[in-house]
Amino acid sequence: MKKYLLTSRAACYLVALIILLSLPRIISPYHLTLMETGLSMAIMALGLNLLLRYTGVLSFGHGAYFAVGAYAVGLLSMYLPEHFTFEKAMLAAIVVSALISALFGFVCVRHTKIFFSILTLALAMLLFALLEKAYHITGGSDGIRIPIPPFFGHEFEGMRRFQFLCGPYYYIVVGIFAASTVLMLAIVNSPFGKALQATRDNELRAEMIGIRVKRYRWYAFVISGTFSGLSGGVWSFVNGHITPEISNWVFSGEIVYMVLLGGFMIFEGPIVGALLFTYMRLYAIATTEYWMLIIGATLIFLVLALPGGVTGGLYSLYNRLRPKREQEALRE
């Protein structure tokens, strides 16, 4: 039965990938750029869920690592334009975000629960202040414009950004998203992922069987921050402009909201939540100036009626409708 479930999941992933690759022929260019934003946010949501679900700690400052990845791309384009290519920009986003998350994580993983969350929030706001005040380096509140980069030697000169986003870059985003999802799935199902779950369930017992809890938690923090930095680097080309607001606590709160919206107890939940939030936020802003009221009301509804998020609710409904024989077979 376990083999059957794995085969079913692989088939679902393949169908989802085919649908994503077919979208440029189905939806409008505007919605295609929204999908790129949602997919890039989904990478970050997967990274945050590694901490929330599998490690048992909640970060309120993950926007910092997203911003680090985006600014690594922006600063590379500003100060080293001769080296500004897509592959080098992504490498810079990954390396710099890994280093910053390793530094911040070294401080944060020594604590748990609310103390961990407050520390991540404080460090994120420290980075926000640095990006805001270092005007001569980062551009301050004006931010940095992100040009269209060459991709493995192929130039896109003369192509408008909208054409670039709706053409070659969409398939690049889908490829990075698919690779990130498979990599995270491998991580959470590896012995390392099982060790993280052991530290989450019972820290004392995990230490007694030889797991170095703080070290494993630090590894998870670095991996999570690196995924967020990769997400920021991918998103920077979609948006075309970066500002310090992406390291603010408000944006970090939106990341947590994405994970809760989709459902953090199911692996694919954060992906669904990131895509839903991207569209929900846009249409809420277009509908009313009090769009934050809609977001807040939705969060209250989730906590009270759907604590497992959208995917958790759908999974519960599916279990109720499933025949009893099939349920007994799955239990066996």
VMD Tcl script that draws the C-alpha trace (Angstrom):
set ca {
  {0.00 0.00 0.00}
  {2.87 2.37 0.76}
  {4.32 1.65 -2.69}
  {0.91 2.42 -4.20}
  {0.75 5.78 -2.41}
  {4.24 6.71 -3.60}
  {3.31 5.83 -7.18}
  {0.12 7.89 -6.90}
  {2.04 10.89 -5.59}
  {4.59 10.64 -8.42}
  {1.76 10.46 -10.95}
  {0.12 13.55 -9.42}
  {3.42 15.43 -9.57}
  {3.85 14.49 -13.23}
  {0.34 15.69 -14.07}
  {0.92 18.94 -12.17}
  {4.17 19.52 -14.05}
  {2.47 18.93 -17.41}
  {-0.27 21.40 -16.47}
  {2.30 24.02 -15.42}
  {4.20 23.62 -18.69}
  {0.94 23.97 -20.63}
  {-0.26 27.14 -18.89}
  {1.37 29.62 -21.36}
  {-1.08 28.35 -24.00}
  {-4.08 28.47 -21.67}
  {-3.99 31.57 -19.47}
  {-3.26 35.22 -20.22}
  {0.25 36.70 -19.90}
  {-0.84 38.72 -16.86}
  {-1.95 35.62 -14.96}
  {1.20 33.87 -16.12}
  {3.34 36.44 -14.30}
  {1.16 35.96 -11.22}
  {1.82 32.24 -11.46}
  {5.56 32.95 -11.54}
  {5.22 35.00 -8.37}
  {3.22 32.21 -6.73}
  {5.75 29.53 -7.70}
  {8.68 31.56 -6.42}
  {6.83 32.15 -3.12}
  {6.06 28.43 -2.95}
  {9.80 27.66 -2.79}
  {10.09 29.90 0.26}
  {6.97 28.41 1.86}
  {8.48 24.92 1.50}
  {11.59 26.18 3.26}
  {9.62 27.67 6.15}
  {7.59 24.49 6.54}
  {10.80 22.53 7.07}
  {11.10 24.45 10.32}
  {7.42 24.60 11.25}
  {6.25 21.06 10.56}
  {9.38 18.96 10.60}
  {11.48 20.77 13.22}
  {8.71 22.20 15.40}
  {9.85 25.84 15.50}
  {8.25 28.90 13.91}
  {10.22 31.72 12.27}
  {8.70 35.19 12.09}
  {11.66 36.58 10.16}
  {11.99 34.48 7.02}
  {11.56 37.55 4.85}
  {15.15 38.40 5.79}
  {16.60 35.47 3.84}
  {14.24 36.13 0.94}
  {15.56 39.70 0.90}
  {19.17 38.53 1.13}
  {18.72 36.39 -1.98}
  {17.03 39.22 -3.88}
  {19.63 41.79 -2.86}
  {22.47 39.42 -3.75}
  {21.09 39.48 -7.30}
  {20.58 43.26 -7.24}
  {24.01 44.12 -5.85}
  {25.67 41.78 -8.34}
  {23.96 43.63 -11.19}
  {25.01 47.01 -9.75}
  {28.62 46.44 -8.79}
  {29.72 43.53 -10.97}
  {27.72 43.95 -14.20}
  {30.36 42.06 -16.22}
  {29.59 38.95 -14.12}
  {25.83 39.42 -14.10}
  {24.36 36.27 -15.61}
  {21.38 34.28 -14.42}
  {23.41 31.29 -13.24}
  {25.87 33.48 -11.30}
  {23.04 35.51 -9.83}
  {21.32 32.34 -8.57}
  {24.60 31.07 -7.17}
  {25.11 34.39 -5.35}
  {21.57 34.26 -3.94}
  {22.08 30.71 -2.65}
  {25.55 31.27 -1.16}
  {24.82 34.61 0.52}
  {21.48 33.47 1.96}
  {23.13 30.29 3.25}
  {25.84 32.32 5.00}
  {23.39 34.79 6.56}
  {21.00 32.06 7.67}
  {23.93 30.14 9.15}
  {24.92 33.23 11.15}
  {21.38 34.08 12.28}
  {20.56 30.44 12.91}
  {23.56 30.02 15.19}
  {21.96 32.60 17.47}
  {18.35 31.45 17.16}
  {18.57 27.65 17.52}
  {19.83 27.94 21.08}
  {16.25 28.78 22.03}
  {12.84 27.28 21.28}
  {9.16 28.25 21.20}
  {8.38 31.96 21.51}
  {12.00 32.91 22.20}
  {13.08 31.40 18.88}
  {10.32 33.25 17.02}
  {11.11 36.60 18.63}
  {14.82 36.23 17.85}
  {14.12 35.53 14.18}
  {11.84 38.57 14.07}
  {14.44 40.82 15.75}
  {17.23 39.75 13.39}
  {15.00 40.28 10.36}
  {14.17 43.80 11.48}
  {17.88 44.43 12.04}
  {18.51 43.51 8.41}
  {15.58 45.69 7.33}
  {17.11 48.69 9.11}
  {20.48 47.98 7.49}
  {19.02 47.79 3.99}
  {16.98 50.94 4.62}
  {19.82 53.07 6.03}
  {22.71 51.93 3.82}
  {21.45 54.15 1.02}
  {24.76 54.50 -0.84}
  {25.11 50.71 -1.07}
  {21.58 49.33 -1.31}
  {19.70 52.34 -2.67}
  {17.73 52.66 0.57}
  {13.97 52.94 0.18}
  {14.42 53.53 -3.57}
  {15.63 49.96 -3.95}
  {17.46 48.40 -6.90}
  {16.25 47.76 -10.43}
  {16.90 44.23 -11.70}
  {17.81 44.01 -15.41}
  {17.16 41.00 -17.62}
  {20.25 38.74 -17.37}
  {21.92 36.52 -19.95}
  {21.08 32.84 -19.47}
  {23.98 30.44 -20.09}
  {25.41 32.74 -22.73}
  {22.08 33.52 -24.40}
  {21.31 37.24 -24.53}
  {17.81 38.71 -24.38}
  {18.70 42.17 -25.69}
  {15.80 44.09 -27.14}
  {13.23 41.87 -25.43}
  {10.78 43.61 -23.14}
  {10.48 42.32 -19.59}
  {6.88 41.21 -20.07}
  {7.90 39.17 -23.11}
  {10.80 37.69 -21.17}
  {8.57 36.73 -18.23}
  {5.86 35.21 -20.41}
  {8.37 33.39 -22.59}
  {11.64 31.77 -21.57}
  {11.67 32.82 -17.93}
  {8.41 31.06 -17.10}
  {9.92 27.69 -17.99}
  {13.02 28.55 -15.96}
  {10.84 29.28 -12.90}
  {8.90 26.04 -13.37}
  {12.17 24.10 -13.63}
  {13.61 25.65 -10.45}
  {10.33 25.14 -8.60}
  {10.13 21.47 -9.64}
  {13.75 20.82 -8.65}
  {13.23 22.56 -5.29}
  {10.10 20.53 -4.56}
  {11.80 17.22 -5.34}
  {14.85 18.20 -3.28}
  {12.74 19.20 -0.26}
  {10.72 15.98 -0.56}
  {13.98 14.03 -0.51}
  {15.21 15.98 2.54}
  {12.10 15.45 4.67}
  {12.00 11.71 3.85}
  {15.73 11.17 4.45}
  {17.25 10.00 7.75}
  {18.04 13.66 8.41}
  {14.35 14.55 8.03}
  {13.35 11.73 10.36}
  {15.87 12.97 12.92}
  {14.33 16.45 12.72}
  {10.90 14.95 13.42}
  {12.35 13.10 16.40}
  {13.68 16.37 17.86}
  {10.27 17.94 17.26}
  {8.35 15.15 19.00}
  {10.60 14.72 22.02}
  {13.84 16.65 22.35}
  {15.03 14.71 25.41}
  {14.55 11.29 23.83}
  {16.24 12.49 20.65}
  {19.30 13.50 22.66}
  {19.31 10.15 24.46}
  {19.53 8.22 21.17}
  {22.47 10.34 20.01}
  {20.88 13.11 17.96}
  {22.57 16.48 18.46}
  {19.40 18.53 18.65}
  {20.81 22.04 18.33}
  {23.11 21.06 15.49}
  {20.31 19.38 13.53}
  {18.03 22.34 14.19}
  {20.78 24.64 12.88}
  {21.16 22.52 9.74}
  {17.41 22.77 9.17}
  {17.55 26.55 9.68}
  {20.31 26.92 7.09}
  {18.49 24.75 4.55}
  {15.26 26.67 5.14}
  {17.00 30.04 4.79}
  {18.76 28.90 1.61}
  {15.43 27.92 0.03}
  {14.11 31.37 0.94}
  {17.16 33.03 -0.60}
  {16.70 31.03 -3.80}
  {13.06 32.11 -3.82}
  {14.09 35.76 -3.45}
  {16.54 35.48 -6.32}
  {13.94 33.93 -8.63}
  {11.29 36.48 -7.63}
  {13.61 39.47 -8.14}
  {13.56 38.95 -11.92}
  {9.76 38.60 -11.91}
  {9.24 41.85 -10.01}
  {12.08 43.72 -11.70}
  {12.65 45.91 -8.64}
  {13.52 45.17 -5.00}
  {13.10 47.34 -1.89}
  {13.82 46.79 1.83}
  {10.11 46.10 2.51}
  {10.63 42.44 1.58}
  {12.66 42.05 4.79}
  {10.01 43.72 6.95}
  {8.04 41.78 9.57}
  {4.84 42.31 7.57}
  {6.18 40.31 4.65}
  {7.49 37.63 7.01}
  {3.98 37.39 8.46}
  {2.60 36.87 4.96}
  {4.94 33.92 4.51}
  {3.59 32.31 7.67}
  {0.07 33.01 6.43}
  {0.80 31.19 3.15}
  {1.89 28.07 5.02}
  {-1.14 28.15 7.33}
  {-3.50 28.84 4.43}
  {-2.35 25.81 2.46}
  {-1.88 23.57 5.49}
  {1.48 22.88 7.08}
  {0.74 19.26 8.03}
  {0.69 18.15 4.39}
  {3.86 18.47 2.33}
  {2.14 20.10 -0.66}
  {0.13 22.45 1.57}
  {2.59 25.40 1.53}
  {2.69 25.25 -2.30}
  {-1.09 25.50 -2.48}
  {-1.08 28.25 0.13}
  {1.50 30.35 -1.73}
  {-0.44 30.15 -4.99}
  {-3.77 30.89 -3.31}
  {-2.39 33.81 -1.32}
  {-0.84 35.40 -4.43}
  {-4.21 35.54 -6.17}
  {-6.27 36.24 -3.05}
  {-4.13 39.20 -2.06}
  {-4.27 40.68 -5.56}
  {-8.05 40.43 -5.87}
  {-8.58 41.68 -2.31}
  {-6.50 44.79 -3.06}
  {-8.40 45.33 -6.31}
  {-11.75 45.00 -4.54}
  {-11.36 47.25 -1.50}
  {-8.89 49.49 0.27}
  {-9.61 47.47 3.42}
  {-8.07 44.37 1.91}
  {-6.18 43.60 5.12}
  {-9.58 43.06 6.77}
  {-10.31 40.31 4.25}
  {-6.94 38.67 4.87}
  {-7.44 38.86 8.64}
  {-10.97 37.45 8.46}
  {-9.71 34.58 6.32}
  {-7.01 33.81 8.89}
  {-9.58 33.74 11.71}
  {-11.76 31.39 9.65}
  {-8.78 29.11 9.03}
  {-7.90 28.90 12.70}
  {-11.48 28.20 13.79}
  {-12.87 26.10 10.93}
  {-9.88 24.72 9.00}
  {-6.91 24.35 11.37}
  {-5.36 21.99 8.82}
  {-5.54 24.59 6.07}
  {-7.09 24.14 2.64}
  {-5.28 20.89 1.83}
  {-5.96 19.53 5.31}
  {-9.68 20.25 4.89}
  {-9.76 18.60 1.46}
  {-7.88 15.58 2.78}
  {-10.34 15.20 5.67}
  {-13.28 15.45 3.27}
  {-11.69 12.84 1.00}
  {-11.26 10.46 3.94}
  {-14.91 10.85 4.89}
  {-16.10 10.10 1.37}
  {-13.71 7.21 0.86}
  {-15.27 3.73 1.13}
  {-14.66 1.96 4.45}
  {-12.90 -0.96 2.77}
  {-10.34 1.31 1.20}
  {-9.74 3.05 4.56}
  {-9.12 -0.30 6.25}
  {-6.71 -1.30 3.47}
  {-4.73 1.94 3.93}
  {-4.52 1.33 7.69}
  {-3.07 -2.12 7.06}
}
mol new
graphics top color blue
foreach p $ca { graphics top sphere $p radius 0.5 }
foreach p [lrange $ca 0 end-1] q [lrange $ca 1 end] { graphics top cylinder $p $q radius 0.2 }
display resetview
